[in-house]
Amino acid sequence: MSQGDDANTPLPRMEKNDALQWAKDYTAYMAKITDVELTPSTATVHFENCLGVNDEVAEDGRYSLYYYVDSPAPVTEHTRVVRTLRQKLTQQGYEVTGYREFKDAYESAVFRANNKKNFYRVTAETVGSGTTKPQALSFSVRTPCMLPPGVKQQQF
């Protein structure tokens, strides 16, 4: 339920609309630093309940956000994009947790990283099979478990 070992560690606070705006802004930032465009019509928003170590669900309004949006960048650009993200985001406090350069539809590009300070996770990866669905590049962010401001955090 929280980022630490203690289930009652205070959670970061942010309104859902602010979290969504941050996600939109950050995926736009990742696209900008890699010099690719985004396709806003592909944006998908998932607000999810935070699960505890024993699958507990709190009733205090805590949530996490998973947001992703695609780019029409051709597969010939995917390796350059993940290389750029790896180089630039590690300088900004992100720790790379997954990385692969594009080879083909079966070994596509992947970049995954966690921010060591605030536990935000970012991803850029090739999506689509290339045979039945066109391949695109997807940028995503996932927030840690967060609590709306002004709400009392439920204790476990």
BAFI-3210 file (N, C-alpha, C; in Angstrom, 3 decimals, decimal comma, padded with zeros to 6 digits):
// residues 156
n [1|2|3|4|5|6|7|8|9|10|11|12|13|14|15|16|17|18|19|20|21|22|23|24|25|26|27|28|29|30|31|32|33|34|35|36|37|38|39|40|41|42|43|44|45|46|47|48|49|50|51|52|53|54|55|56|57|58|59|60|61|62|63|64|65|66|67|68|69|70|71|72|73|74|75|76|77|78|79|80|81|82|83|84|85|86|87|88|89|90|91|92|93|94|95|96|97|98|99|100|101|102|103|104|105|106|107|108|109|110|111|112|113|114|115|116|117|118|119|120|121|122|123|124|125|126|127|128|129|130|131|132|133|134|135|136|137|138|139|140|141|142|143|144|145|146|147|148|149|150|151|152|153|154|155|156]
n.u [000,803|002,036|005,155|007,237|008,478|006,672|003,232|001,835|003,222|003,343|001,570|002,332|000,657|-001,808|-004,121|-006,324|-006,750|-004,525|-002,477|-003,016|-002,566|000,170|001,108|000,420|001,963|004,530|004,846|004,718|007,030|008,973|008,620|009,351|012,119|013,155|012,577|010,189|006,777|003,556|000,482|-002,324|-004,943|-004,630|-004,238|-004,537|-006,109|-005,811|-007,004|-006,239|-006,985|-004,985|-003,166|-002,558|000,043|-001,194|-003,262|-005,033|-007,453|-007,625|-009,970|-009,789|-009,526|-007,118|-004,956|-003,440|-001,996|-002,028|-000,886|-000,839|000,393|000,616|003,158|003,688|006,209|008,523|009,713|012,399|013,358|013,114|015,211|017,000|015,397|015,017|017,666|018,289|016,485|017,456|019,984|019,409|017,416|018,569|020,378|018,695|017,878|016,569|016,439|017,416|015,440|014,803|015,851|016,158|017,254|015,755|015,223|013,587|010,148|009,832|011,786|011,594|011,948|012,626|012,355|012,569|012,171|012,691|011,987|014,120|013,605|010,846|009,401|008,042|007,301|008,505|008,077|009,056|008,221|008,158|005,117|002,529|002,225|003,346|002,705|-000,089|-000,935|000,021|003,327|004,146|005,391|005,150|004,634|004,704|003,548|003,573|002,207|003,203|001,424|-001,002|-002,557|-005,505|-005,389|-006,203|-007,566|-007,932|-005,451|-005,963|-005,233|-003,381]
n.v [-001,179|001,168|002,891|002,083|-000,355|-000,368|-000,522|001,694|003,961|007,394|008,402|009,886|012,885|013,870|015,353|013,540|014,652|016,305|014,409|013,062|015,154|015,538|013,077|013,239|015,464|014,468|012,261|013,680|015,185|013,118|012,345|014,715|015,050|012,976|013,570|012,828|012,504|012,463|010,580|011,835|010,750|008,129|007,960|006,497|006,101|004,824|004,641|003,068|000,892|000,759|-001,994|-003,923|-005,857|-008,240|-008,251|-006,272|-003,683|-000,348|002,011|004,728|006,340|006,189|005,746|004,568|005,612|004,644|005,526|005,795|006,554|006,503|006,738|007,495|006,876|005,377|001,950|001,937|004,029|003,372|002,217|004,376|006,119|004,725|004,581|007,303|008,021|006,369|007,499|010,237|010,204|008,747|010,573|012,211|011,055|008,637|005,096|002,535|-000,213|-002,022|-002,798|-002,864|-002,946|-002,340|-005,123|-006,860|-007,868|-009,702|-009,220|-006,511|-002,931|-001,764|000,273|000,790|002,457|003,547|006,229|007,062|008,716|009,446|007,240|007,030|005,410|004,960|004,205|003,232|001,604|-000,726|-001,452|-003,602|-006,172|-006,170|-007,848|-008,333|-006,054|-002,692|-001,647|000,473|003,084|003,153|005,330|005,442|006,098|005,356|005,989|006,021|004,610|006,889|009,515|011,450|014,994|016,208|013,994|011,586|009,245|005,835|003,407|000,395]
n.w [000,000|000,505|-000,172|001,444|003,853|005,891|006,209|006,977|006,377|005,604|002,720|-000,486|-001,518|-003,822|-006,024|-008,192|-010,766|-010,987|-010,929|-013,311|-015,131|-014,694|-015,664|-018,382|-019,089|-018,543|-020,278|-022,635|-022,328|-022,431|-025,093|-026,348|-025,646|-027,054|-029,582|-030,987|-032,084|-030,442|-030,430|-029,539|-029,500|-028,833|-026,159|-022,949|-019,841|-016,627|-013,508|-010,553|-007,774|-004,819|-003,824|-000,913|000,751|001,348|-000,436|000,464|000,239|000,644|002,006|001,792|-000,389|-001,725|-004,552|-007,625|-010,693|-014,041|-017,085|-020,589|-023,884|-027,422|-029,992|-033,399|-034,271|-036,457|-036,480|-037,006|-035,562|-032,892|-031,337|-031,126|-029,640|-027,137|-026,316|-025,993|-023,929|-021,870|-021,463|-020,816|-018,744|-016,662|-015,746|-014,412|-012,073|-012,396|-012,257|-014,324|-015,072|-016,959|-020,229|-023,710|-027,033|-030,250|-032,336|-033,870|-034,544|-032,533|-030,692|-029,431|-028,818|-025,516|-022,704|-019,344|-016,278|-012,895|-010,713|-008,213|-006,044|-005,855|-006,631|-009,054|-012,130|-015,401|-018,866|-022,138|-025,025|-027,772|-029,286|-030,554|-032,993|-035,495|-037,497|-037,483|-036,247|-036,593|-035,725|-033,063|-030,921|-027,508|-024,816|-021,324|-017,952|-014,493|-011,411|-007,933|-005,117|-004,114|-002,229|-002,047|-001,299|001,992|002,922|005,442|006,116|005,989|008,478|008,979]
ca.u [000,000|002,919|006,433|008,185|008,135|005,570|001,983|001,280|004,073|002,518|001,580|002,344|-000,701|-002,027|-005,440|-006,284|-006,582|-003,128|-001,674|-003,227|-001,865|001,597|001,367|000,376|003,134|005,782|004,965|005,050|008,445|009,771|008,552|010,110|013,573|013,543|012,230|009,110|005,436|002,593|-000,851|-003,190|-006,148|-004,307|-004,012|-005,380|-005,980|-006,302|-006,832|-006,369|-006,874|-003,695|-003,290|-001,581|000,816|-002,147|-004,362|-005,963|-007,815|-008,014|-011,189|-009,519|-009,388|-005,781|-004,990|-002,269|-002,383|-001,273|-001,248|000,055|000,053|001,492|003,822|003,810|007,623|008,801|010,563|013,799|013,708|012,886|016,478|017,490|014,555|015,326|019,031|018,210|015,839|018,390|021,041|018,913|016,660|019,456|020,964|017,660|017,496|015,881|017,233|016,928|015,052|014,665|016,355|016,498|017,163|014,890|015,811|012,500|008,844|009,922|012,719|011,328|012,611|012,043|013,049|011,801|012,989|012,022|012,587|014,534|013,117|009,391|008,846|007,349|007,881|008,291|008,368|008,883|008,422|007,482|003,861|002,001|002,939|004,031|002,083|-001,525|-001,111|001,234|004,159|004,244|006,168|004,253|005,228|003,783|003,982|002,783|002,510|003,109|000,158|-001,119|-003,761|-005,960|-005,175|-007,301|-008,162|-007,172|-004,915|-006,387|-004,115|-003,521]
ca.v [000,000|002,323|002,621|001,530|-001,646|-000,157|-000,236|002,959|005,081|008,411|008,363|011,188|013,381|014,593|015,166|012,689|015,475|016,754|013,246|012,839|016,204|015,236|011,954|013,776|016,326|013,713|011,513|014,687|015,496|012,012|012,436|015,894|014,856|011,959|014,146|012,109|013,029|011,574|010,529|012,017|009,912|006,793|008,060|005,659|006,453|003,815|004,853|001,746|000,785|000,302|-003,257|-004,194|-007,080|-009,354|-007,834|-005,364|-002,471|000,689|002,742|006,141|007,056|006,076|005,268|004,743|005,958|004,111|006,327|005,592|007,181|005,990|007,591|006,807|006,765|004,099|001,048|002,286|005,052|002,911|002,061|005,726|006,664|004,115|004,996|008,684|008,006|005,785|008,469|011,474|010,022|008,322|011,808|012,905|010,295|007,386|003,873|001,673|-001,540|-002,877|-002,126|-003,683|-002,220|-002,996|-006,037|-007,269|-007,926|-010,593|-008,597|-005,096|-001,973|-001,599|001,084|000,928|003,079|004,026|007,376|006,596|009,611|009,498|005,941|007,055|004,503|005,370|003,164|003,430|000,291|-001,050|-002,184|-004,095|-007,371|-005,952|-008,689|-008,038|-004,681|-001,909|-001,380|001,868|003,257|003,582|005,974|005,312|006,422|004,790|006,672|005,175|004,757|008,274|009,832|012,824|015,918|016,409|012,730|010,899|007,968|004,644|002,688|-001,070]
ca.w [000,000|000,515|-000,807|002,391|004,433|006,826|005,495|007,437|005,983|004,932|001,262|-001,152|-001,755|-005,069|-006,624|-009,388|-011,969|-011,028|-011,301|-014,739|-015,871|-014,624|-016,569|-019,753|-019,269|-018,540|-021,536|-023,653|-022,122|-022,970|-026,552|-026,775|-025,562|-028,035|-030,882|-031,663|-031,863|-029,804|-031,018|-028,368|-029,540|-028,301|-024,709|-022,100|-018,428|-015,687|-012,076|-009,946|-006,321|-004,320|-003,112|000,133|000,616|001,408|-001,308|001,118|-000,488|001,599|001,665|002,032|-001,655|-002,332|-005,933|-008,472|-012,054|-015,164|-018,252|-021,727|-025,159|-028,470|-030,965|-034,683|-034,664|-037,117|-035,696|-037,242|-034,575|-031,529|-030,618|-030,809|-028,576|-025,836|-025,946|-025,509|-022,615|-020,898|-021,185|-020,192|-017,504|-015,576|-015,224|-013,653|-010,886|-012,698|-012,300|-015,396|-014,593|-018,131|-021,418|-024,876|-028,292|-031,233|-033,327|-034,759|-033,873|-031,376|-029,753|-029,655|-027,931|-024,182|-021,711|-018,105|-015,235|-011,681|-010,058|-006,881|-004,993|-005,693|-007,016|-010,340|-013,122|-016,781|-019,847|-023,575|-025,628|-029,011|-029,118|-031,825|-033,445|-036,762|-038,514|-037,511|-035,759|-036,874|-034,564|-032,643|-029,707|-026,440|-023,646|-020,198|-016,599|-013,399|-010,154|-006,747|-004,413|-003,677|-001,474|-002,302|-000,179|002,922|003,336|006,495|005,657|006,746|009,070|008,959]
c.u [000,854|004,246|007,439|007,747|006,943|004,329|001,402|002,188|003,203|002,694|001,735|000,910|-000,763|-003,453|-005,306|-006,069|-005,158|-002,199|-001,803|-002,504|-000,360|001,946|001,371|001,618|004,423|005,940|005,287|006,526|009,334|009,769|009,411|011,618|014,071|013,154|011,253|007,779|004,607|001,277|-001,850|-004,421|-005,892|-004,134|-005,030|-005,055|-006,578|-005,976|-007,137|-006,315|-005,470|-003,936|-002,181|-000,899|-000,082|-003,410|-005,415|-006,221|-008,312|-009,263|-011,021|-009,288|-008,028|-005,884|-003,579|-002,795|-001,445|-001,786|-000,286|-000,514|001,083|002,076|003,885|005,262|007,885|009,784|012,045|014,287|013,660|014,170|017,040|016,707|014,929|016,746|019,020|017,580|016,771|019,449|020,507|018,220|017,516|020,157|019,980|017,123|016,704|016,876|016,620|016,656|014,840|015,108|016,642|016,338|016,349|015,695|014,770|011,209|008,878|010,873|012,658|012,031|011,855|012,957|012,116|012,717|012,102|012,753|012,873|014,000|011,616|008,662|007,971|008,073|007,532|008,730|008,244|009,152|007,659|006,221|003,332|002,852|003,743|003,459|000,591|-001,824|000,159|002,033|004,247|005,129|005,227|005,071|004,236|004,429|003,036|003,200|002,584|001,699|000,106|-002,476|-004,205|-005,691|-006,426|-007,978|-007,293|-006,744|-005,354|-005,160|-004,420|-002,743]
c.v [001,253|001,925|001,989|000,167|-001,541|000,250|001,115|004,161|006,114|008,367|009,773|011,593|014,170|014,309|014,321|013,506|015,985|015,612|012,967|013,901|015,968|014,119|012,419|014,612|015,514|012,856|012,474|015,084|014,384|012,035|013,600|015,641|013,785|012,364|013,282|012,758|011,991|011,633|010,619|011,114|008,503|006,796|007,219|005,959|005,327|004,271|003,519|001,845|000,330|-000,977|-003,405|-005,521|-008,321|-009,036|-006,983|-004,175|-001,470|001,401|004,245|006,945|006,966|005,407|005,257|004,987|005,272|004,833|005,993|006,229|006,723|007,095|006,819|006,648|005,409|003,262|001,341|003,357|004,539|002,731|003,420|006,319|006,051|004,446|006,399|008,736|007,445|006,800|009,661|011,238|009,483|009,526|012,567|012,070|009,034|006,236|002,947|000,282|-002,528|-002,115|-003,163|-002,815|-003,030|-003,891|-006,443|-007,350|-008,794|-010,074|-007,086|-004,229|-001,854|-000,689|001,209|001,516|003,539|005,244|006,979|007,466|009,514|008,242|005,976|006,104|004,991|004,255|003,736|002,074|000,159|-001,836|-002,559|-005,227|-007,142|-006,807|-008,394|-006,631|-003,911|-001,665|000,117|001,899|003,807|004,175|005,841|005,768|005,730|005,503|005,650|005,317|006,172|008,481|011,248|013,716|016,011|015,154|012,111|009,523|006,851|003,902|001,190|-001,681]
c.w [000,000|-000,092|000,138|002,875|005,377|006,046|005,866|007,170|005,266|003,416|000,689|-001,478|-003,050|-005,539|-007,893|-010,660|-012,108|-011,432|-012,797|-015,563|-015,851|-015,610|-018,025|-020,039|-019,363|-019,794|-022,677|-023,555|-022,697|-024,496|-027,056|-026,735|-026,531|-029,450|-031,678|-031,291|-031,109|-030,574|-029,870|-028,348|-029,002|-026,791|-023,949|-020,646|-017,591|-014,271|-011,419|-008,436|-005,955|-003,528|-002,090|-000,101|000,659|000,623|-000,609|000,189|000,544|001,090|001,886|000,749|-002,305|-003,702|-006,513|-009,881|-013,025|-016,405|-019,381|-022,985|-026,191|-029,328|-032,280|-035,151|-035,308|-036,300|-035,901|-036,263|-033,135|-030,724|-030,226|-029,639|-027,229|-025,387|-025,347|-024,124|-021,546|-020,504|-020,388|-018,857|-016,362|-014,957|-014,340|-012,486|-011,146|-012,738|-013,349|-014,836|-015,737|-019,363|-022,500|-026,113|-029,291|-032,164|-034,354|-033,945|-032,614|-030,302|-029,975|-028,614|-026,609|-023,368|-020,521|-017,050|-014,088|-011,161|-008,620|-005,746|-004,776|-006,174|-008,269|-011,289|-014,519|-017,718|-021,252|-024,200|-026,929|-028,679|-030,493|-032,342|-034,716|-037,871|-038,615|-037,021|-036,075|-035,595|-034,326|-031,413|-028,647|-025,300|-022,502|-018,905|-015,625|-012,128|-009,035|-006,169|-003,840|-003,009|-001,821|-001,082|000,704|003,400|004,418|005,996|006,567|007,245|009,080|010,098]
res [m|s|q|g|d|d|a|n|t|p|l|p|r|m|e|k|n|d|a|l|q|w|a|k|d|y|t|a|y|m|a|k|i|t|d|v|e|l|t|p|s|t|a|t|v|h|f|e|n|c|l|g|v|n|d|e|v|a|e|d|g|r|y|s|l|y|y|y|v|d|s|p|a|p|v|t|e|h|t|r|v|v|r|t|l|r|q|k|l|t|q|q|g|y|e|v|t|g|y|r|e|f|k|d|a|y|e|s|a|v|f|r|a|n|n|k|k|n|f|y|r|v|t|a|e|t|v|g|s|g|t|t|k|p|q|a|l|s|f|s|v|r|t|p|c|m|l|p|p|g|v|k|q|q|q|f]
***
